[in-house]
Amino acid sequence: MKLADLRKLAIRGQSKIHFRIRNGRECVINEQGIAQVPGWHGIPDFNLEDELAAAAEFLLEPVSAPEKGKSAPRPRQIGRQELESMVSAAPSAAAAAHEEE
């Protein structure tokens, strides 16, 4: 699972994906697919791909507005295996383009 995979998942699912990095901070991939480390300014002394490889727990936070009459979806904690299965279940861009032809 790569950072690009999580970016695509966040965009498709209109959600934020949070995970802890080893320096104690948190990385947030927003619904536009942008990975950010809140409060970090300047050039990082870490590689997000390496930090993602070390992460075991993730928080999925839906950002879409709730449907009328329903409560807002709640954030949920998931493990690495469940997130990897969500990433592998999502259609790839190449497969989606092929289906449109």
C-alpha positions as MATLAB code, in Angstrom:
seq = 'MKLADLRKLAIRGQSKIHFRIRNGRECVINEQGIAQVPGWHGIPDFNLEDELAAAAEFLLEPVSAPEKGKSAPRPRQIGRQELESMVSAAPSAAAAAHEEE';
ca = [
       0.000    0.000    0.000;
       1.446    3.318   -1.094;
       0.610    6.919   -0.261;
      -0.884    7.342   -3.743;
      -3.333    4.511   -2.986;
      -4.529    6.279    0.173;
      -4.844    9.559   -1.709;
      -7.134    7.909   -4.268;
      -9.176    6.237   -1.525;
      -9.616    9.547    0.327;
     -10.778   11.282   -2.851;
     -13.197    8.519   -3.895;
     -14.632    8.126   -0.417;
     -14.654   11.864    0.344;
     -12.965   11.213    3.656;
      -9.862   12.088    5.615;
      -7.371    9.375    6.525;
      -5.241    9.940    9.631;
      -2.190    7.980   10.768;
       0.546    8.550   13.344;
       4.126    9.021   12.253;
       7.095    8.001   14.365;
       7.939   11.502   15.609;
       4.572   11.584   17.435;
       2.816   13.795   14.913;
      -0.090   12.832   12.713;
      -0.363   12.753    8.934;
      -3.753   13.629    7.462;
      -4.709   12.863    3.883;
      -7.679   15.077    3.096;
     -10.591   14.567    0.715;
      -8.625   16.303   -2.065;
      -5.831   13.728   -1.695;
      -3.352   16.122   -0.100;
      -1.119   14.660    2.615;
      -0.368   17.105    5.423;
       1.362   17.022    8.783;
      -0.433   19.750   10.782;
       1.929   22.130   12.524;
       4.920   21.103   10.426;
       6.669   23.955    8.655;
       9.700   23.664    6.440;
      11.413   20.682    4.922;
      10.531   17.435    6.738;
      13.256   15.198    8.123;
      11.181   12.093    7.339;
       9.704   10.306    4.338;
       5.915    9.859    4.394;
       6.120    6.607    2.393;
       8.392    5.155    5.097;
       6.110    6.467    7.853;
       3.075    4.945    6.138;
       4.845    1.585    5.920;
       5.360    1.683    9.703;
       1.776    2.734   10.540;
      -0.513    0.056   11.980;
      -3.683    2.019   12.823;
      -5.652    4.531   10.823;
      -8.630    6.786   11.422;
     -11.179    7.199    8.615;
     -13.145   10.418    8.957;
     -16.026   10.996    6.504;
     -16.334   14.630    5.446;
     -19.439   14.504    3.285;
     -22.602   16.090    4.612;
     -25.133   13.651    6.059;
     -28.258   12.857    4.108;
     -31.399   14.625    5.218;
     -32.848   12.961    8.290;
     -29.686   10.963    9.046;
     -26.921   11.632   11.517;
     -23.401   12.423   10.332;
     -21.162    9.390    9.819;
     -18.717    8.934   12.678;
     -14.966    8.532   12.314;
     -13.778    4.975   12.800;
     -10.488    3.383   13.751;
      -9.273    0.619   11.452;
      -6.212   -1.587   11.225;
      -3.716   -1.865    8.412;
      -5.224   -5.088    6.998;
      -8.716   -3.605    6.691;
      -7.360   -0.469    5.013;
      -5.287   -2.546    2.589;
      -8.391   -4.539    1.662;
     -10.302   -1.282    1.069;
      -7.491   -0.049   -1.189;
      -7.361   -3.298   -3.161;
     -11.165   -3.365   -3.515;
     -11.264    0.154   -4.978;
     -11.186    0.119   -8.784;
      -7.945    1.370  -10.268;
      -7.952    4.334  -12.628;
      -6.819    2.095  -15.497;
      -9.669   -0.346  -14.883;
     -12.194    2.494  -14.680;
     -10.944    3.966  -17.967;
     -11.122    0.551  -19.610;
     -14.746    0.065  -18.473;
     -15.766    3.393  -20.028;
     -14.532    2.356  -23.492;
];
